Amino acid sequence: MTKLSVNINKIATLRNARGGNAPNLLKVASDIESFGAQGITIHPRPDERHIRYQDARDLTQILTTEYNIEGNPNAKFIDLVLETKPTQVTLVPDSVVAITSNAGWDTIHHQAFLKDVINTFQQNGIRTSIFVDANIEMVEGAAKTGTDRIELYTESYAKSYGEGNLLGINSFVDAAKIANTLGLGINAGHDLSLENIKYFKDNVPNLLEVSIGHALICESLYLGLENVVKMYLDKLK
């Protein structure tokens, strides 16, 4: 079964909009785990506009499933990951001003840098993943960094699927096949939803984990959080 890691950034955004502690981020994370999700994902950014660095520390005290921290590996982020020691760190090349992640790594140009950062995390017992486009060259470059996994950036798939173009998945299938031959674990995320996730999971071989936040929270407004988590789990069986 493909594991579901729920990104709780949007819960933090809602909390921060009013100040205080409602909704309670830690309670929501704990509840999501109790509903059956196999992981929690956060993506702290330098301006802490949603997840705060203290949230990352506090979550280590209550999470019982896999803990995934995403972000651009600047010095502050690296220090946070080494302090909190999550199950997995996902390296994302987002700029400071990015609203959301919008591209995978150029694993050829940044190969030496990524190799160094990944080695640091692995020496501390933290599984590593690199955010990449569904591009065979970039997947091959990722393998040369020594990373444990890649996370396929799925925005283009979601857009194609929404337009009725099922062929948009082909590059992801090809990338996954190459990753499998290179010994890389495969994660995926970005714009995956109840509408498009089953087709993706059914066609991408050996998909280990998906990280879903924005769509899941939006769907939960209509359907209920526990219900939505269980619906994802059912589709990922």
BALUMZA-812990 format. One record per atom (N, C-alpha, C, O): residue in three letters; x negated, y, z negated. Coordinates in steps of 0.02 Angstrom, whole numbers, padded with zeros to 5 digits, always signed. Layout:
N
AlaXYZ ...
***
This chain:
237
Met-00041-00060+00000 Met+00000+00000+00000 Met-00043+00063+00000 Met-00093+00066-00036 Thr-00024+00111+00039 Thr-00058+00176+00039 Thr-00040+00214-00024 Thr+00019+00218-00042 Lys-00090+00241-00059 Lys-00077+00277-00121 Lys-00053+00348-00107 Lys-00072+00380-00058 Leu-00010+00373-00151 Leu+00015+00441-00148 Leu-00016+00483-00203 Leu-00007+00469-00262 Ser-00053+00534-00183 Ser-00079+00584-00230 Ser-00040+00648-00219 Ser-00038+00675-00164 Val-00009+00674-00272 Val+00033+00733-00266 Val-00007+00796-00283 Val-00035+00802-00337 Asn-00009+00842-00235 Asn-00043+00906-00246 Asn+00004+00953-00284 Asn+00059+00967-00261 Ile-00018+00977-00342 Ile+00025+01018-00385 Ile+00009+01092-00382 Ile+00027+01130-00427 Asn-00026+01114-00329 Asn-00041+01185-00322 Asn+00022+01228-00324 Asn+00023+01281-00355 Lys+00076+01205-00291 Lys+00136+01246-00287 Lys+00170+01254-00355 Lys+00203+01304-00368 Ile+00161+01205-00398 Ile+00187+01211-00466 Ile+00150+01268-00502 Ile+00180+01308-00538 Ala+00084+01270-00492 Ala+00045+01324-00522 Ala+00064+01392-00493 Ala+00066+01442-00530 Thr+00077+01394-00428 Thr+00099+01457-00397 Thr+00163+01483-00429 Thr+00168+01542-00443 Leu+00210+01439-00440 Leu+00274+01458-00471 Leu+00263+01482-00542 Leu+00292+01532-00563 Arg+00221+01447-00579 Arg+00205+01468-00647 Arg+00174+01538-00649 Arg+00193+01581-00688 Asn+00125+01547-00604 Asn+00088+01610-00604 Asn+00131+01669-00583 Asn+00117+01727-00600 Ala+00184+01656-00545 Ala+00227+01710-00521 Ala+00261+01748-00577 Ala+00277+01807-00570 Arg+00272+01714-00633 Arg+00306+01746-00689 Arg+00262+01754-00751 Arg+00283+01786-00799 Gly+00203+01725-00750 Gly+00162+01725-00810 Gly+00188+01671-00857 Gly+00235+01635-00841 Gly+00157+01665-00915 Gly+00180+01615-00961 Gly+00162+01545-00939 Gly+00113+01534-00903 Asn+00203+01497-00959 Asn+00186+01428-00945 Asn+00246+01388-00921 Asn+00254+01330-00938 Ala+00289+01420-00881 Ala+00347+01386-00853 Ala+00345+01392-00777 Ala+00342+01448-00751 Pro+00345+01336-00741 Pro+00345+01268-00767 Pro+00278+01248-00797 Pro+00226+01274-00778 Asn+00281+01203-00844 Asn+00222+01179-00878 Asn+00184+01131-00832 Asn+00206+01076-00818 Leu+00127+01154-00808 Leu+00089+01116-00758 Leu+00070+01047-00782 Leu+00075+00998-00745 Leu+00047+01042-00844 Leu+00025+00978-00871 Leu+00084+00930-00879 Leu+00077+00870-00865 Lys+00141+00956-00900 Lys+00201+00914-00907 Lys+00223+00889-00839 Lys+00241+00830-00831 Val+00223+00932-00788 Val+00243+00912-00721 Val+00195+00858-00695 Val+00218+00808-00667 Ala+00130+00868-00704 Ala+00081+00818-00681 Ala+00093+00751-00715 Ala+00092+00699-00682 Ser+00105+00752-00780 Ser+00118+00690-00817 Ser+00183+00657-00794 Ser+00186+00596-00788 Asp+00234+00697-00781 Asp+00297+00671-00758 Asp+00290+00638-00689 Asp+00316+00584-00676 Ile+00253+00671-00645 Ile+00242+00644-00577 Ile+00209+00575-00582 Ile+00228+00529-00545 Glu+00161+00569-00627 Glu+00130+00503-00637 Glu+00182+00452-00662 Glu+00183+00396-00638 Ser+00224+00473-00709 Ser+00274+00427-00736 Ser+00325+00407-00684 Ser+00356+00354-00690 Phe+00335+00449-00632 Phe+00382+00432-00578 Phe+00352+00381-00530 Phe+00387+00354-00487 Gly+00287+00368-00536 Gly+00256+00317-00495 Gly+00200+00339-00449 Gly+00168+00297-00419 Ala+00188+00403-00443 Ala+00133+00426-00401 Ala+00067+00399-00428 Ala+00057+00395-00488 Gln+00022+00382-00382 Gln-00041+00352-00403 Gln-00098+00401-00411 Gln-00155+00381-00423 Gly-00084+00466-00404 Gly-00137+00515-00412 Gly-00110+00586-00414 Gly-00054+00600-00393 Ile-00151+00631-00439 Ile-00137+00703-00441 Ile-00195+00739-00406 Ile-00253+00725-00419 Thr-00177+00784-00362 Thr-00226+00825-00326 Thr-00218+00898-00345 Thr-00162+00923-00352 Ile-00274+00932-00352 Ile-00274+01005-00360 Ile-00326+01034-00312 Ile-00374+01001-00293 His-00315+01097-00294 His-00361+01132-00250 His-00372+01202-00277 His-00341+01250-00254 Pro-00416+01209-00327 Pro-00430+01275-00354 Pro-00467+01319-00304 Pro-00512+01295-00269 Arg-00449+01382-00301 Arg-00485+01429-00258 Arg-00517+01482-00301 Arg-00497+01493-00358 Pro-00568+01517-00274 Pro-00606+01564-00315 Pro-00564+01617-00350 Pro-00581+01638-00405 Asp-00509+01640-00318 Asp-00468+01691-00349 Asp-00416+01662-00398 Asp-00379+01700-00430 Glu-00414+01595-00404 Glu-00369+01561-00451 Glu-00296+01583-00441 Glu-00259+01590-00490 Arg-00277+01592-00379 Arg-00209+01617-00366 Arg-00155+01565-00379 Arg-00096+01582-00385 His-00175+01502-00384 His-00126+01451-00406 His-00159+01409-00460 His-00150+01424-00519 Ile-00195+01358-00443 Ile-00230+01318-00494 Ile-00287+01359-00524 Ile-00327+01389-00488 Arg-00289+01361-00589 Arg-00343+01395-00624 Arg-00397+01344-00643 Arg-00384+01284-00649 Tyr-00457+01369-00651 Tyr-00511+01324-00669 Tyr-00497+01290-00736 Tyr-00517+01233-00747 Gln-00464+01326-00781 Gln-00447+01295-00845 Gln-00395+01239-00837 Gln-00396+01191-00875 Asp-00351+01246-00787 Asp-00304+01191-00772 Asp-00342+01128-00756 Asp-00325+01074-00780 Ala-00395+01135-00716 Ala-00435+01076-00697 Ala-00464+01042-00758 Ala-00466+00981-00762 Arg-00485+01082-00806 Arg-00513+01054-00868 Arg-00458+01021-00910 Arg-00467+00967-00937 Asp-00401+01055-00916 Asp-00347+01029-00957 Asp-00318+00964-00930 Asp-00298+00921-00969 Leu-00315+00958-00864 Leu-00287+00898-00834 Leu-00328+00836-00851 Leu-00301+00780-00853 Thr-00392+00844-00862 Thr-00433+00785-00879 Thr-00411+00753-00944 Thr-00424+00694-00956 Gln-00376+00791-00986 Gln-00355+00766-01051 Gln-00291+00725-01049 Gln-00276+00688-01095 Ile-00253+00731-00994 Ile-00186+00700-00993 Ile-00175+00651-00935 Ile-00130+00609-00939 Leu-00214+00656-00882 Leu-00201+00614-00824 Leu-00222+00541-00837 Leu-00273+00528-00868 Thr-00181+00495-00813 Thr-00195+00424-00821 Thr-00205+00389-00754 Thr-00224+00330-00752 Thr-00191+00424-00699 Thr-00200+00396-00632 Thr-00262+00429-00600 Thr-00302+00460-00634 Glu-00269+00422-00535 Glu-00326+00452-00501 Glu-00320+00528-00500 Glu-00266+00556-00492 Tyr-00376+00560-00508 Tyr-00380+00634-00510 Tyr-00424+00657-00453 Tyr-00483+00639-00450 Asn-00396+00696-00408 Asn-00431+00720-00348 Asn-00435+00796-00350 Asn-00384+00830-00353 Ile-00496+00822-00347 Ile-00506+00895-00344 Ile-00533+00913-00275 Ile-00585+00887-00254 Glu-00497+00957-00240 Glu-00517+00979-00173 Glu-00547+01049-00178 Glu-00530+01088-00223 Gly-00591+01065-00131 Gly-00615+01133-00127 Gly-00680+01140-00088 Gly-00713+01091-00071 Asn-00697+01203-00075 Asn-00759+01219-00041 Asn-00816+01215-00092 Asn-00812+01248-00144 Pro-00867+01175-00079 Pro-00918+01163-00130 Pro-00967+01220-00140 Pro-01027+01213-00127 Asn-00941+01277-00164 Asn-00987+01330-00186 Asn-01012+01313-00256 Asn-00991+01263-00285 Ala-01056+01354-00283 Ala-01088+01337-00347 Ala-01037+01329-00403 Ala-01043+01283-00444 Lys-00988+01374-00406 Lys-00938+01371-00459 Lys-00897+01308-00454 Lys-00881+01276-00505 Phe-00878+01289-00393 Phe-00839+01228-00383 Phe-00879+01166-00402 Phe-00853+01122-00436 Ile-00941+01163-00381 Ile-00983+01106-00397 Ile-00989+01098-00473 Ile-00984+01043-00499 Asp-01000+01154-00508 Asp-01005+01151-00581 Asp-00941+01125-00612 Asp-00943+01085-00659 Leu-00884+01147-00586 Leu-00819+01125-00613 Leu-00810+01049-00604 Leu-00789+01014-00650 Val-00827+01025-00544 Val-00819+00953-00531 Val-00865+00912-00575 Val-00845+00860-00602 Leu-00926+00934-00583 Leu-00973+00897-00625 Leu-00952+00899-00698 Leu-00966+00852-00736 Glu-00918+00952-00719 Glu-00894+00957-00788 Glu-00834+00911-00799 Glu-00830+00876-00850 Thr-00787+00910-00752 Thr-00724+00874-00761 Thr-00727+00801-00739 Thr-00688+00759-00762 Lys-00774+00786-00694 Lys-00784+00717-00669 Lys-00719+00683-00649 Lys-00698+00635-00680 Pro-00686+00709-00596 Pro-00626+00677-00571 Pro-00642+00611-00538 Pro-00700+00594-00528 Thr-00590+00573-00521 Thr-00600+00510-00485 Thr-00631+00524-00417 Thr-00675+00488-00394 Gln-00607+00578-00385 Gln-00628+00594-00316 Gln-00634+00669-00308 Gln-00595+00708-00336 Val-00684+00689-00269 Val-00689+00758-00248 Val-00683+00759-00172 Val-00716+00721-00137 Thr-00640+00804-00147 Thr-00631+00811-00075 Thr-00659+00878-00053 Thr-00636+00930-00076 Leu-00708+00877-00009 Leu-00742+00937+00012 Leu-00705+00968+00072 Leu-00696+00936+00123 Val-00684+01031+00064 Val-00644+01065+00114 Val-00678+01132+00131 Val-00696+01170+00086 Pro-00688+01146+00196 Pro-00724+01207+00215 Pro-00680+01269+00220 Pro-00686+01307+00268 Asp-00635+01279+00171 Asp-00591+01337+00176 Asp-00627+01401+00154 Asp-00668+01400+00108 Ser-00612+01455+00188 Ser-00642+01519+00170 Ser-00607+01548+00109 Ser-00553+01526+00091 Val-00637+01599+00079 Val-00608+01631+00020 Val-00540+01660+00035 Val-00495+01659-00008 Val-00530+01686+00096 Val-00467+01720+00113 Val-00415+01673+00143 Val-00360+01696+00159 Ala-00431+01610+00152 Ala-00384+01564+00183 Ala-00322+01554+00140 Ala-00328+01543+00080 Ile-00263+01558+00170 Ile-00201+01544+00134 Ile-00197+01471+00117 Ile-00177+01451+00062 Thr-00216+01430+00166 Thr-00218+01358+00156 Thr-00273+01330+00201 Thr-00298+01365+00245 Ser-00291+01268+00191 Ser-00344+01237+00231 Ser-00323+01237+00305 Ser-00266+01221+00320 Asn-00369+01254+00349 Asn-00350+01260+00420 Asn-00400+01229+00468 Asn-00395+01240+00528 Ala-00448+01191+00443 Ala-00497+01158+00487 Ala-00537+01108+00447 Ala-00546+01115+00387 Gly-00561+01057+00483 Gly-00606+01009+00452 Gly-00679+01033+00458 Gly-00693+01083+00490 Trp-00723+00997+00426 Trp-00795+01013+00428 Trp-00825+00999+00497 Trp-00804+00952+00532 Asp-00873+01040+00516 Asp-00919+01022+00570 Asp-00973+00980+00536 Asp-01021+01007+00508 Thr-00964+00915+00539 Thr-01009+00870+00502 Thr-01078+00862+00534 Thr-01122+00829+00507 Ile-01086+00891+00593 Ile-01151+00890+00625 Ile-01191+00951+00602 Ile-01248+00945+00578 His-01161+01009+00609 His-01194+01072+00591 His-01209+01075+00516 His-01262+01100+00496 His-01163+01050+00475 His-01169+01055+00402 His-01192+00990+00370 His-01185+00980+00310 Gln-01220+00945+00410 Gln-01235+00878+00386 Gln-01284+00878+00328 Gln-01273+00842+00278 Ala-01337+00916+00332 Ala-01388+00916+00278 Ala-01358+00943+00213 Ala-01369+00916+00159 Phe-01319+00997+00219 Phe-01287+01026+00160 Phe-01239+00976+00128 Phe-01240+00966+00067 Leu-01196+00945+00169 Leu-01148+00897+00143 Leu-01182+00838+00111 Leu-01161+00813+00059 Lys-01235+00814+00142 Lys-01272+00756+00116 Lys-01298+00772+00046 Lys-01295+00729+00001 Asp-01324+00831+00036 Asp-01351+00851-00029 Asp-01296+00855-00082 Asp-01304+00830-00137 Val-01240+00887-00065 Val-01185+00895-00112 Val-01155+00827-00130 Val-01142+00812-00188 Ile-01145+00786-00079 Ile-01116+00719-00090 Ile-01160+00677-00135 Ile-01136+00642-00179 Asn-01224+00680-00124 Asn-01271+00642-00165 Asn-01266+00663-00238 Asn-01269+00621-00283 Thr-01259+00728-00250 Thr-01253+00754-00318 Thr-01191+00725-00352 Thr-01194+00702-00409 Phe-01134+00726-00317 Phe-01072+00699-00346 Phe-01076+00624-00356 Phe-01055+00598-00408 Gln-01102+00588-00308 Gln-01106+00515-00314 Gln-01151+00494-00371 Gln-01138+00444-00404 Gln-01205+00531-00382 Gln-01249+00515-00438 Gln-01214+00523-00505 Gln-01236+00495-00555 Asn-01159+00561-00505 Asn-01120+00571-00566 Asn-01057+00528-00567 Asn-01011+00539-00606 Gly-01055+00477-00523 Gly-01001+00429-00524 Gly-00935+00455-00495 Gly-00882+00428-00511 Ile-00938+00505-00452 Ile-00877+00535-00423 Ile-00872+00515-00350 Ile-00917+00528-00310 Arg-00817+00483-00332 Arg-00805+00464-00262 Arg-00798+00527-00219 Arg-00767+00576-00241 Thr-00826+00526-00159 Thr-00824+00586-00116 Thr-00784+00574-00053 Thr-00782+00518-00026 Ser-00753+00627-00030 Ser-00715+00626+00032 Ser-00727+00693+00068 Ser-00734+00745+00036 Ile-00729+00691+00135 Ile-00740+00751+00175 Ile-00678+00763+00219 Ile-00654+00718+00252 Phe-00654+00824+00218 Phe-00597+00845+00259 Phe-00621+00854+00331 Phe-00663+00896+00345 Val-00593+00814+00377 Val-00616+00817+00447 Val-00557+00816+00495 Val-00504+00790+00480 Asp-00569+00845+00554 Asp-00520+00840+00608 Asp-00523+00770+00637 Asp-00572+00733+00628 Ala-00470+00751+00673 Ala-00468+00685+00705 Ala-00510+00687+00768 Ala-00485+00687+00824 Asn-00575+00689+00758 Asn-00624+00696+00811 Asn-00678+00644+00799 Asn-00710+00644+00746 Ile-00689+00600+00846 Ile-00735+00545+00837 Ile-00805+00568+00820 Ile-00838+00539+00777 Glu-00828+00621+00852 Glu-00895+00647+00839 Glu-00901+00671+00766 Glu-00953+00660+00734 Met-00848+00703+00741 Met-00850+00728+00672 Met-00846+00670+00622 Met-00876+00674+00568 Val-00810+00617+00640 Val-00807+00558+00597 Val-00875+00525+00594 Val-00898+00504+00541 Glu-00907+00519+00651 Glu-00974+00489+00653 Glu-01023+00531+00613 Glu-01067+00505+00579 Gly-01016+00597+00618 Gly-01059+00641+00579 Gly-01047+00633+00504 Gly-01093+00636+00464 Ala-00984+00624+00486 Ala-00967+00614+00416 Ala-01000+00552+00388 Ala-01025+00553+00331 Ala-01001+00499+00427 Ala-01033+00437+00403 Ala-01107+00448+00387 Ala-01134+00416+00341 Lys-01139+00492+00424 Lys-01210+00504+00413 Lys-01224+00546+00350 Lys-01282+00550+00329 Thr-01173+00575+00322 Thr-01183+00613+00260 Thr-01184+00568+00199 Thr-01206+00589+00145 Gly-01160+00506+00206 Gly-01157+00461+00149 Gly-01092+00464+00111 Gly-01086+00433+00058 Thr-01044+00501+00136 Thr-00980+00507+00101 Thr-00945+00439+00095 Thr-00955+00395+00137 Asp-00904+00432+00044 Asp-00866+00370+00034 Asp-00805+00367+00080 Asp-00788+00315+00107 Arg-00773+00425+00089 Arg-00711+00428+00128 Arg-00710+00492+00170 Arg-00749+00538+00160 Ile-00662+00493+00216 Ile-00644+00554+00251 Ile-00570+00566+00237 Ile-00532+00520+00224 Glu-00550+00630+00239 Glu-00479+00647+00238 Glu-00461+00678+00305 Glu-00485+00732+00322 Leu-00419+00644+00343 Leu-00399+00669+00409 Leu-00352+00729+00400 Leu-00303+00725+00363 Tyr-00368+00784+00435 Tyr-00329+00845+00432 Tyr-00271+00837+00481 Tyr-00281+00837+00542 Thr-00209+00831+00455 Thr-00153+00807+00494 Thr-00105+00861+00520 Thr-00050+00844+00542 Glu-00124+00924+00518 Glu-00078+00976+00541 Glu-00057+00966+00614 Glu+00002+00973+00630 Ser-00104+00950+00658 Ser-00087+00943+00728 Ser-00040+00884+00739 Ser+00005+00887+00782 Tyr-00049+00830+00701 Tyr-00003+00773+00706 Tyr+00067+00794+00685 Tyr+00116+00778+00719 Ala+00072+00829+00629 Ala+00138+00850+00604 Ala+00174+00895+00654 Ala+00234+00889+00664 Lys+00136+00940+00684 Lys+00166+00986+00734 Lys+00190+00946+00795 Lys+00246+00957+00818 Ser+00149+00901+00819 Ser+00169+00861+00878 Ser+00230+00818+00862 Ser+00276+00813+00903 Tyr+00230+00787+00804 Tyr+00286+00744+00785 Tyr+00350+00785+00781 Tyr+00403+00763+00803 Gly+00345+00845+00753 Gly+00403+00888+00748 Gly+00431+00910+00815 Gly+00490+00925+00822 Glu+00388+00910+00865 Glu+00409+00928+00933 Glu+00430+00867+00974 Glu+00447+00872+01033 Gly+00430+00809+00941 Gly+00451+00748+00975 Gly+00397+00714+01015 Gly+00411+00669+01054 Asn+00335+00736+01006 Asn+00279+00707+01043 Asn+00242+00656+01000 Asn+00199+00674+00960 Leu+00259+00593+01007 Leu+00229+00541+00967 Leu+00157+00526+00986 Leu+00121+00494+00949 Leu+00137+00549+01045 Leu+00068+00537+01067 Leu+00018+00578+01027 Leu-00042+00566+01031 Gly+00043+00625+00988 Gly-00002+00666+00947 Gly-00039+00626+00895 Gly-00087+00650+00865 Ile-00016+00565+00883 Ile-00050+00523+00834 Ile-00111+00488+00862 Ile-00152+00462+00824 Asn-00118+00486+00928 Asn-00171+00445+00959 Asn-00241+00462+00935 Asn-00281+00417+00922 Ser-00256+00526+00929 Ser-00324+00544+00908 Ser-00337+00522+00836 Ser-00394+00509+00818 Phe-00284+00519+00795 Phe-00292+00497+00726 Phe-00303+00422+00722 Phe-00343+00398+00681 Val-00269+00385+00765 Val-00279+00313+00768 Val-00351+00298+00790 Val-00384+00256+00761 Asp-00374+00334+00841 Asp-00442+00323+00866 Asp-00494+00341+00812 Asp-00543+00305+00803 Ala-00483+00397+00778 Ala-00530+00418+00725 Ala-00531+00368+00669 Ala-00585+00353+00641 Ala-00473+00341+00651 Ala-00470+00292+00597 Ala-00506+00228+00616 Ala-00540+00198+00575 Lys-00498+00207+00678 Lys-00532+00146+00700 Lys-00607+00153+00696 Lys-00642+00107+00674 Ile-00632+00211+00716 Ile-00704+00223+00711 Ile-00726+00225+00638 Ile-00777+00196+00620 Ala-00686+00258+00597 Ala-00702+00262+00525 Ala-00705+00193+00494 Ala-00749+00178+00453 Asn-00659+00150+00514 Asn-00659+00081+00488 Asn-00723+00044+00507 Asn-00751+00009+00466 Thr-00745+00053+00568 Thr-00806+00018+00590 Thr-00868+00045+00555 Thr-00918+00010+00548 Leu-00864+00108+00533 Leu-00922+00140+00500 Leu-00920+00131+00424 Leu-00964+00155+00388 Gly-00869+00097+00400 Gly-00865+00083+00328 Gly-00838+00141+00287 Gly-00848+00143+00226 Leu-00804+00188+00319 Leu-00775+00245+00283 Leu-00703+00231+00262 Leu-00663+00207+00302 Gly-00687+00248+00200 Gly-00617+00246+00179 Gly-00580+00303+00211 Gly-00610+00355+00227 Ile-00514+00295+00220 Ile-00475+00346+00255 Ile-00419+00373+00211 Ile-00376+00336+00187 Asn-00421+00439+00200 Asn-00367+00476+00169 Asn-00337+00522+00222 Asn-00365+00529+00276 Ala-00282+00554+00206 Ala-00252+00601+00253 Ala-00211+00653+00215 Ala-00185+00640+00160 Gly-00204+00712+00245 Gly-00163+00763+00214 Gly-00158+00826+00255 Gly-00202+00841+00296 His-00106+00862+00244 His-00088+00928+00271 His-00027+00922+00317 His-00030+00894+00372 Asp+00028+00949+00293 Asp+00092+00951+00329 Asp+00124+00883+00338 Asp+00172+00876+00377 Leu+00100+00832+00303 Leu+00137+00769+00302 Leu+00200+00778+00262 Leu+00201+00815+00212 Ser+00254+00745+00283 Ser+00319+00755+00251 Ser+00360+00690+00255 Ser+00338+00641+00285 Leu+00418+00690+00223 Leu+00462+00632+00227 Leu+00481+00617+00300 Leu+00494+00559+00317 Glu+00483+00668+00341 Glu+00502+00659+00411 Glu+00449+00621+00451 Glu+00466+00579+00492 Asn+00386+00636+00438 Asn+00334+00609+00483 Asn+00285+00559+00452 Asn+00243+00531+00487 Ile+00290+00547+00386 Ile+00238+00508+00354 Ile+00240+00434+00370 Ile+00188+00402+00375 Lys+00300+00406+00378 Lys+00304+00334+00390 Lys+00272+00316+00457 Lys+00237+00266+00461 Tyr+00285+00355+00508 Tyr+00257+00341+00574 Tyr+00180+00345+00570 Tyr+00145+00305+00601 Phe+00155+00394+00533 Phe+00083+00401+00525 Phe+00054+00341+00490 Phe+00005+00311+00513 Lys+00084+00322+00434 Lys+00059+00266+00394 Lys+00062+00201+00434 Lys+00017+00160+00429 Asp+00115+00192+00473 Asp+00124+00130+00510 Asp+00075+00123+00568 Asp+00063+00067+00591 Asn+00046+00178+00591 Asn+00003+00176+00650 Asn-00071+00187+00636 Asn-00113+00168+00677 Val-00088+00218+00580 Val-00158+00231+00564 Val-00184+00173+00521 Val-00161+00164+00465 Pro-00231+00134+00547 Pro-00253+00074+00511 Pro-00293+00088+00448 Pro-00336+00132+00446 Asn-00276+00050+00396 Asn-00313+00053+00332 Asn-00311+00122+00300 Asn-00362+00146+00274 Leu-00253+00153+00301 Leu-00244+00218+00269 Leu-00241+00207+00194 Leu-00194+00175+00169 Leu-00290+00232+00156 Leu-00294+00219+00085 Leu-00252+00266+00043 Leu-00223+00246-00007 Glu-00249+00330+00063 Glu-00218+00380+00019 Glu-00194+00440+00059 Glu-00227+00460+00107 Val-00137+00467+00039 Val-00115+00531+00067 Val-00108+00580+00009 Val-00088+00562-00046 Ser-00124+00642+00023 Ser-00117+00697-00025 Ser-00063+00744+00001 Ser-00070+00773+00055 Ile-00009+00752-00037 Ile+00048+00791-00013 Ile+00071+00838-00067 Ile+00081+00818-00124 Gly+00079+00902-00049 Gly+00100+00951-00098 Gly+00157+00994-00073 Gly+00213+00989-00098 His+00143+01037-00024 His+00192+01087-00002 His+00258+01055+00019 His+00311+01075-00005 Ala+00255+01006+00064 Ala+00317+00975+00088 Ala+00353+00940+00031 Ala+00414+00945+00025 Leu+00316+00904-00011 Leu+00348+00866-00064 Leu+00384+00913-00113 Leu+00440+00897-00134 Ile+00354+00968-00130 Ile+00386+01015-00176 Ile+00447+01047-00143 Ile+00499+01056-00175 Cys+00440+01065-00079 Cys+00498+01095-00044 Cys+00556+01045-00041 Cys+00613+01063-00053 Glu+00541+00983-00025 Glu+00593+00931-00022 Glu+00623+00918-00090 Glu+00682+00903-00096 Ser+00582+00924-00142 Ser+00606+00912-00209 Ser+00658+00964-00231 Ser+00700+00950-00273 Leu+00654+01024-00204 Leu+00703+01076-00221 Leu+00773+01053-00202 Leu+00822+01071-00235 Tyr+00777+01012-00150 Tyr+00842+00988-00127 Tyr+00859+00919-00156 Tyr+00917+00906-00173 Leu+00809+00877-00162 Leu+00822+00807-00176 Leu+00804+00785-00246 Leu+00825+00731-00269 Gly+00766+00826-00282 Gly+00744+00806-00349 Gly+00675+00776-00348 Gly+00661+00733-00306 Leu+00632+00797-00393 Leu+00562+00776-00392 Leu+00553+00701-00400 Leu+00517+00670-00360 Glu+00585+00670-00449 Glu+00577+00598-00459 Glu+00601+00560-00397 Glu+00569+00512-00375 Asn+00657+00581-00370 Asn+00684+00548-00311 Asn+00637+00553-00252 Asn+00627+00505-00215 Val+00607+00612-00241 Val+00562+00622-00185 Val+00499+00579-00192 Val+00476+00549-00144 Val+00471+00577-00253 Val+00412+00535-00263 Val+00428+00463-00246 Val+00389+00429-00212 Lys+00484+00438-00270 Lys+00503+00368-00256 Lys+00517+00357-00182 Lys+00503+00303-00156 Met+00543+00407-00147 Met+00555+00401-00075 Met+00489+00396-00038 Met+00484+00357+00009 Tyr+00438+00434-00058 Tyr+00373+00429-00027 Tyr+00343+00360-00039 Tyr+00316+00328+00007 Leu+00348+00337-00101 Leu+00320+00272-00118 Leu+00353+00217-00076 Leu+00319+00171-00054 Asp+00418+00222-00065 Asp+00453+00173-00025 Asp+00428+00173+00046 Asp+00420+00120+00077 Lys+00417+00232+00074 Lys+00394+00237+00143 Lys+00322+00214+00152 Lys+00301+00195+00207 Leu+00284+00215+00097 Leu+00213+00196+00101 Leu+00201+00122+00086 Leu+00144+00099+00088 Lys+00253+00084+00071 Lys+00246+00013+00056 Lys+00222-00025+00118 Lys+00213-00086+00115 
***
